[in-house]
Amino acid sequence: MLLAPASYLALVVVLAVGARILAWAVRVPAILLLLLIGFALGHVVSPDAVLGRDVLFGGVTLAVGIVLFEGSLSLRLRGARGLGRSILGLCTVTVAVAWVLITLTAWLLGYSVGVAMLVASLLVVTGPTVIAPILQQLRPTRRVAALLRWEGIVVDPIGAVLAVLVFQALVAGTSEEPLVVVVTALLTTVGVAVGTALVLGILLEVAMKRHLVPDYLHGATFLAAAVGAMELSNHVQDESGLLTVTILGIYLANRPGLHLEHVMEFKEHLQVVLVGVLFVILAGRVSYGDVLDILPTAVPMVLALVLLIRPISVVAGLLGRGATKEERRLLSFMAPRGIVAAAVTSVFALQLGRASESVSDPAHAAKLARLGEEAQSLVPLVFVVIVATVTIYGLGIGRLAERLGLATTSPQGVVLAGGSDWLVRLAQTLQELKVNVLLVSGDQEELSRAREAGVRVERANILSDYAVRDMDLAGVKSLLAATGDDERNSTASREFARVLGSAKVFQLARGDESPGRRTGAADHLTGRTAFRPPAGFAELEERSGTLAVRAIRLTARYTVKDFRAERPGAIICFTVRGREVEVATERTSLGGELTVVSLVPVFGPERSGR
C-alpha cells in the first residue's frame, strides 16, 4: 500500500497524538503504544517508500535535535545544587563503564569488535523522551528527578559522539590511522559544538534582552536557531549537531534575566508531536521478521543491560559522590532507551552500509561491506531493547521508588499556599487522615502557627523562582492557593498547572465585586474555584473564629443531605475516598462512601476548635 506523503504524515500525526492520549488515560508508557502502532503501520505502508530515505533521515535528524534542545532548556544549574558530583559521575564514569560492558556483551553475542563498540555507543543513552513521562507519572524527589533528567539529556549527545568516533575508526581502517582520526574527530566535534553554541547563545541572549525579536516570534526564533545550529555543526563536523543544541540549551537556560517560559511551552508542545511521529515512523521500518530473527541476541542483551550493566555502571559512577543508598538503588534500575538511540542507530546502520562505496582499497571495502551487513541487525536489536527497557522500567520503577521512599505511583499530596488559622487547621486534619500536606508561606507568624500544629511547612513565596521551579513536589497531586491576594492565587495556579495539570490547581473564590466579561478575571488566567460552596479569603477570615474543622464520614445511611441538614452553612473543603484526595468544588461528586473535611459553623465552647 502506498499513500501520498501528505496523507501518510497526517495519519502518523493523528495516530501519534491519539496514542499519547490513550496512554495517559490507561496509565501505561506512551512509547509502548507508539512502537506497537508503528510496527503495525509499517507492515501496511513503508515510510522509506513514501518519503524516501534521504528526506526521512534528514527529517529524523532535525526532529531529534529539536527534542534534545527542548530538554536541555530545562537543565538549570540552580536545580542541581548539591548534585554536581553525582551528575558528573553519571555522565562520565557511568557512561564509560557501561560502554565497555556493553561492548563486551555484544562481542560475546557474536558481533565483531567494531560493531560491538558501535552497539555500545548507541545503547549507553537513556533520553528525555522516555525519562520525562515516567517522572511526570511518578513525581519523585527533586534530587532523583534532577539526576535522571540531567543524565538523560546530557548522555544522549555523548552517545552520538561515541558512535561517530567508532564509525570514523572503522572507516579509517588501518592500524595506525584510527587513533589519529578518532582524536581529531573528537577535538573537532567538541570545538565546533562549543564554539557554535556559545556564539549563537550570546546572539540570542542579546536579542532577547534588548527586545529585538517580538514576543510572538520567540518560539519560532529559538526553533530556527536550534535547527540552524544543528545543521551548521553537522556540516562542519559530522554528527556534532546533537552536542551543539544540548550545549546551546543549557547555556540559555542558565543565563540570568533571560525568561524562556513561553519558549519552553512552545517547545514542549512541539516535542510531544515530534517524539510520537518519530517513534511511529522509525518503528515502521522494522518488520516482524526482523524482530523474530534478532530475539536470540536481543533477549540476553536486555537481561545483561538490566541486571548487570546498569547496576554496575551506576554504582561505579556514584561511588563516593554524595548520592544516598536509596538513590543509587533507584538509579540502578532506571535506564529506559528512547528516540535518540532509535534514530542514531537507523542513521549509522545506513551510513555503515554505504561506507564501502567510498573506499578505494578493495580489501578494506570488502571488510566494510561485511560490517554493513552485520550492522543491519542493529536497528531491530535497538528497538527490542527500547520496548523491553521501557516496559520493565516504566511498569516496575513505581513500586521500587515507593519502597525506597523516593516517589509514589499515585501521588495524593496537597500543597497549601497561605497560612491563615483556618487553613492550618485544615492541614492538620488532612495529616491526621494520612494525607501528605505541605504548607507554603513566606510569613514567619503563619509558619510558626503551622509548625506548632505539627504541619509540614516550606518557607517560600509561592511565586518565587524556588517555589515554581525547584521546590520538592514528591508525592504532590494538587495545589490550593489560599493567600489573601486573589492575583497571587491566580498566578500561582497558572504556574503550577504546568507541573500538576490545570485540573489539579485550585484557588479560593475571587473577591471581584462585579464578575463578568469586563470586570471579572478571565477563566484561563485563574485556577479552579475551590470549596463547596465557594468561599473567598475575606469571608473565611471573617468567619474563622466561628468555624471548626470536621472530618465527617458519609455513607449510604448518612448522606450529604443528612450532613447538610445537621450542619447548615458548612463549607466542604476536601474529600477523601480511600486513598484518593480531592479539593472539593461545586462539581465534586459526594455519592458513595467518603470522608468530607469541612469548615463547620460552631458556637459556644467549640468556637475556633477542630
Beta strands, then each sheet from edge to edge (+ up, - down):
strand 1: 413-417
strand 2: 437-441
strand 3: 457-459
strand 4: 476-481
strand 5: 505-507
strand 6: 528-529
strand 7: 547-554
strand 8: 571-577
strand 9: 580-583
strand 10: 594-601
sheet 1: 3+ 2+ 1+ 4+ 5+ 6+
sheet 2: 7+ 10- 8+ 9-
end
